[in-house]
C-alpha cells in the first residue's frame, strides 16, 4: 500500500506554521534582506503589515512586510506596487526569505 504524502510546504522557521506551498514558488533566485529568497504567487497564514516605499536592488517598490500569523516573525514582504514597467510582474507577489522558512513533507 502506498504511503500518502501531502504537498511540499514551507513553514515558519520559528514556530513551524505553514506559510507557503512549493507549487507557488515562481523563482528561487531572489535576494532578501538576509540573503537568498523565493518569489511566490501566494502565501498563507501570514499577516501583511503597512505599505511603505522601499528602494530595492531592482528599483523603487511599494512593499509591505509579511509576518507569521502565529509567532509574528517577519518572513519577507509583499510587492504592492512596482514603479518600473519591467518590474510590474512582481505586483501582488510575495518574497519569503530562505533563512526564515523550513521545508516540510520533502
Phi and psi restraints in degrees (value plus and minus 20) as a CYANA .aco file:
   2 UNK   PHI     -95.3   -55.3
   2 UNK   PSI     122.1   162.1
   3 UNK   PHI    -100.5   -60.5
   3 UNK   PSI     114.8   154.8
   4 UNK   PHI    -100.9   -60.9
   4 UNK   PSI     105.6   145.6
   5 UNK   PHI    -140.1  -100.1
   5 UNK   PSI     111.7   151.7
   6 UNK   PHI     -96.7   -56.7
   6 UNK   PSI    -198.8  -158.8
   7 UNK   PHI     -87.2   -47.2
   7 UNK   PSI     132.0   172.0
   8 UNK   PHI     -93.0   -53.0
   8 UNK   PSI     110.9   150.9
   9 UNK   PHI    -147.5  -107.5
   9 UNK   PSI     143.9   183.9
  10 UNK   PHI    -138.2   -98.2
  10 UNK   PSI     118.4   158.4
  11 UNK   PHI    -145.0  -105.0
  11 UNK   PSI     139.3   179.3
  12 UNK   PHI     -80.0   -40.0
  12 UNK   PSI     112.6   152.6
  13 UNK   PHI     -88.3   -48.3
  13 UNK   PSI     -39.9     0.1
  14 UNK   PHI    -106.9   -66.9
  14 UNK   PSI     -65.0   -25.0
  15 UNK   PHI    -144.9  -104.9
  15 UNK   PSI     -22.4    17.6
  16 UNK   PHI      48.4    88.4
  16 UNK   PSI      -0.2    39.8
  17 UNK   PHI     -87.4   -47.4
  17 UNK   PSI     111.7   151.7
  18 UNK   PHI     -91.9   -51.9
  18 UNK   PSI     104.6   144.6
  19 UNK   PHI    -140.3  -100.3
  19 UNK   PSI     -35.1     4.9
  20 UNK   PHI    -181.4  -141.4
  20 UNK   PSI     134.1   174.1
  21 UNK   PHI    -117.6   -77.6
  21 UNK   PSI     120.2   160.2
  22 UNK   PHI     -78.2   -38.2
  22 UNK   PSI     -54.2   -14.2
  23 UNK   PHI     -83.7   -43.7
  23 UNK   PSI     -37.4     2.6
  24 UNK   PHI    -111.6   -71.6
  24 UNK   PSI     -19.3    20.7
  25 UNK   PHI     -92.3   -52.3
  25 UNK   PSI     105.5   145.5
  26 UNK   PHI    -114.2   -74.2
  26 UNK   PSI     -61.3   -21.3
  27 UNK   PHI    -172.2  -132.2
  27 UNK   PSI     124.6   164.6
  28 UNK   PHI    -126.6   -86.6
  28 UNK   PSI      -7.7    32.3
  29 UNK   PHI    -127.0   -87.0
  29 UNK   PSI       6.7    46.7
  30 UNK   PHI    -117.7   -77.7
  30 UNK   PSI     141.5   181.5
  31 UNK   PHI    -132.0   -92.0
  31 UNK   PSI     106.4   146.4
  32 UNK   PHI    -121.1   -81.1
  32 UNK   PSI    -190.4  -150.4
  33 UNK   PHI     -88.5   -48.5
  33 UNK   PSI     -57.0   -17.0
  34 UNK   PHI    -125.6   -85.6
  34 UNK   PSI       0.5    40.5
  35 UNK   PHI     104.2   144.2
  35 UNK   PSI    -169.2  -129.2
  36 UNK   PHI     -80.6   -40.6
  36 UNK   PSI     130.4   170.4
  37 UNK   PHI    -168.6  -128.6
  37 UNK   PSI     140.0   180.0
  38 UNK   PHI    -128.8   -88.8
  38 UNK   PSI     120.7   160.7
  39 UNK   PHI    -116.0   -76.0
  39 UNK   PSI     106.6   146.6
  40 UNK   PHI    -146.3  -106.3
  40 UNK   PSI     129.1   169.1
  41 UNK   PHI     -98.3   -58.3
  41 UNK   PSI     -46.8    -6.8
  42 UNK   PHI    -164.1  -124.1
  42 UNK   PSI     136.3   176.3
  43 UNK   PHI    -160.3  -120.3
  43 UNK   PSI     136.9   176.9
  44 UNK   PHI    -155.8  -115.8
  44 UNK   PSI     140.5   180.5
  45 UNK   PHI      35.4    75.4
  45 UNK   PSI      20.3    60.3
  46 UNK   PHI    -146.9  -106.9
  46 UNK   PSI     142.2   182.2
  47 UNK   PHI    -136.1   -96.1
  47 UNK   PSI     120.4   160.4
  48 UNK   PHI    -123.0   -83.0
  48 UNK   PSI     105.7   145.7
  49 UNK   PHI    -100.4   -60.4
  49 UNK   PSI    -190.4  -150.4
  50 UNK   PHI     -89.0   -49.0
  50 UNK   PSI     129.8   169.8
  51 UNK   PHI     -95.5   -55.5
  51 UNK   PSI     124.2   164.2
  52 UNK   PHI    -172.2  -132.2
  52 UNK   PSI     131.0   171.0
  53 UNK   PHI    -102.0   -62.0
  53 UNK   PSI     113.2   153.2
  54 UNK   PHI    -153.9  -113.9
  54 UNK   PSI     117.8   157.8
  55 UNK   PHI    -106.1   -66.1
  55 UNK   PSI      88.8   128.8
  56 UNK   PHI    -124.3   -84.3
  56 UNK   PSI     157.8   197.8
  57 UNK   PHI     -77.9   -37.9
  57 UNK   PSI     -49.7    -9.7
  58 UNK   PHI    -121.7   -81.7
  58 UNK   PSI      -5.3    34.7
  59 UNK   PHI      97.5   137.5
  59 UNK   PSI    -192.4  -152.4
  60 UNK   PHI     -98.7   -58.7
  60 UNK   PSI     110.9   150.9
  61 UNK   PHI    -156.5  -116.5
  61 UNK   PSI     131.4   171.4
  62 UNK   PHI    -114.5   -74.5
  62 UNK   PSI     102.2   142.2
  63 UNK   PHI    -151.6  -111.6
  63 UNK   PSI     144.5   184.5
  64 UNK   PHI    -157.9  -117.9
  64 UNK   PSI     108.5   148.5
  65 UNK   PHI     -80.6   -40.6
  65 UNK   PSI     125.4   165.4
  66 UNK   PHI    -133.4   -93.4
  66 UNK   PSI     115.9   155.9
  67 UNK   PHI    -140.9  -100.9
  67 UNK   PSI     126.9   166.9
  68 UNK   PHI     -81.3   -41.3
  68 UNK   PSI     112.6   152.6
  69 UNK   PHI     -93.8   -53.8
  69 UNK   PSI     -35.0     5.0
  70 UNK   PHI    -110.2   -70.2
  70 UNK   PSI     -73.2   -33.2
  71 UNK   PHI    -127.0   -87.0
  71 UNK   PSI     -25.6    14.4
  72 UNK   PHI      52.9    92.9
  72 UNK   PSI      -8.7    31.3
  73 UNK   PHI     -81.3   -41.3
  73 UNK   PSI     114.1   154.1
  74 UNK   PHI     -94.9   -54.9
  74 UNK   PSI     101.9   141.9
  75 UNK   PHI    -123.9   -83.9
  75 UNK   PSI     -40.3    -0.3
  76 UNK   PHI     144.0   184.0
  76 UNK   PSI    -160.6  -120.6
  77 UNK   PHI    -172.2  -132.2
  77 UNK   PSI     146.5   186.5
  78 UNK   PHI    -132.3   -92.3
  78 UNK   PSI     113.0   153.0
  79 UNK   PHI     -99.7   -59.7
  79 UNK   PSI      95.5   135.5
  80 UNK   PHI    -112.6   -72.6
  80 UNK   PSI     -58.9   -18.9
  81 UNK   PHI    -171.8  -131.8
  81 UNK   PSI     119.2   159.2
  82 UNK   PHI    -134.1   -94.1
  82 UNK   PSI     112.9   152.9
  83 UNK   PHI    -107.8   -67.8
  83 UNK   PSI     -43.0    -3.0
  84 UNK   PHI    -116.0   -76.0
  84 UNK   PSI     117.0   157.0
  85 UNK   PHI     -75.6   -35.6
  85 UNK   PSI     -59.1   -19.1
  86 UNK   PHI     -90.0   -50.0
  86 UNK   PSI     -31.5     8.5
  87 UNK   PHI    -126.5   -86.5
  87 UNK   PSI     -19.1    20.9
  88 UNK   PHI     -79.6   -39.6
  88 UNK   PSI     -46.1    -6.1
  89 UNK   PHI     -82.4   -42.4
  89 UNK   PSI     -38.1     1.9
  90 UNK   PHI    -101.1   -61.1
  90 UNK   PSI     -37.2     2.8
  91 UNK   PHI     -78.6   -38.6
  91 UNK   PSI     110.9   150.9
  92 UNK   PHI      62.7   102.7
  92 UNK   PSI     -21.9    18.1
  93 UNK   PHI    -116.2   -76.2
  93 UNK   PSI     147.2   187.2
  94 UNK   PHI    -138.9   -98.9
  94 UNK   PSI     123.6   163.6
  95 UNK   PHI    -128.1   -88.1
  95 UNK   PSI     105.0   145.0
  96 UNK   PHI    -138.0   -98.0
  96 UNK   PSI     107.6   147.6
  97 UNK   PHI     -96.0   -56.0
  97 UNK   PSI     113.0   153.0
  98 UNK   PHI     -77.8   -37.8
  98 UNK   PSI     -54.7   -14.7
  99 UNK   PHI     -91.8   -51.8
  99 UNK   PSI     -31.4     8.6
 100 UNK   PHI    -126.2   -86.2
 100 UNK   PSI     -22.2    17.8
 101 UNK   PHI    -149.1  -109.1
 101 UNK   PSI     137.0   177.0
 102 UNK   PHI    -148.9  -108.9
 102 UNK   PSI     133.2   173.2
 103 UNK   PHI     -99.5   -59.5
 103 UNK   PSI     122.8   162.8
 104 UNK   PHI    -150.1  -110.1
 104 UNK   PSI     124.2   164.2
 105 UNK   PHI      43.3    83.3
 105 UNK   PSI      18.9    58.9
